[in-house]
Amino acid sequence: IEYTFFFLQHGLHERMRHWVSEKSIEVFGEEIAEFVEYVVASTKEHVDAPRMLEALVSLMDDSAEKFILSLWTELIFEIKKAETGLE
């Protein structure tokens, strides 16, 4: 699968944007647009989890690892959902 096309075709980046926005509110008490943009852009650029964690740990402290695990779980869930047509 060509994932860039797949993500665009199924609107996965926008679904992830909504999820990241909700997590931003959960973690920081408000939506931080720069945080949301960074995370969504990182998924578009296929940034791996360790590199994302390294970038976010200074902002999120102890919650960064849990966030990255949740992010990748959600990302995989959305991909599988789209692959099986359960959108």
N, C-alpha and C positions, 0 to 999 in steps of 0.2 A: 504494500500500500504506500502510495506517495502521501505522507502524512500532512504536508502543508496543504495540498489540495483537499484532502480528506477533512482536515480541520475547518477549512473555509466552507466546503460543501455542507457540512453539518452544523456550522455555527458554533463550534466547540470553544473558540476563543471567547466569544461573547458569553457563553454559559459559564466559562471559567471566570470571566471578569465579574459576573454577578456573585459567584461563590467567593472569590477573593475579597470583593467589597464587603460581603457579610462577615467574613473572617476578620477584616480590618476593624470593623465596628466592634466585634467580639473582643479582640485583643487590645485595641487602643481606645475604645470608647467612642470612636468616630471613624468615618471613612477618610483614609489618608490617600489622596489621589495619586501621589508619587509612588507609594507602596503598591497600590493596585496596578498602576502602569508598569512598574518594574517587574512584578510577578508575571503579568500577562505577556509582556514583551519577552521575558525569559522563556516562557513556554513556547512562544512563537519561534524563538531562536534555538530551541532544543538545548537550553542550558541544563547540565546535569545537576542532580540533587546536591552533591557535595559542594559544588561551586555556588549554588543558590544559598545553601546553608551558610557558607562562609560570608556571603554578601549580607545576609539578613541577621546574623547572630548579634552584631553590634546594635542593631535597632530593636531586636526582639528578646535579647538575652536568653533565658531558659526556655521560652516558649517557641523559639525558632525551630528546634528539631521536631517538635510535635506538629508545628505548622507545615513543615516540609513533608513529613510523613502523610499528613492529612491531604495536602495538595496532590501528592502523587497518587494517593488512593482515589481521590476524586477524579483526577485526570484519567486514570486507567478505567474507572467506572464509566465515565462519559464516553471514552473511546469504545469500550465494549458495548455500551448501550447503542451507540450509533452503528457499530458494525452489525449488530443483530437486528437493527431496525426498530428498536424500542423507544425511539425518540418521542 
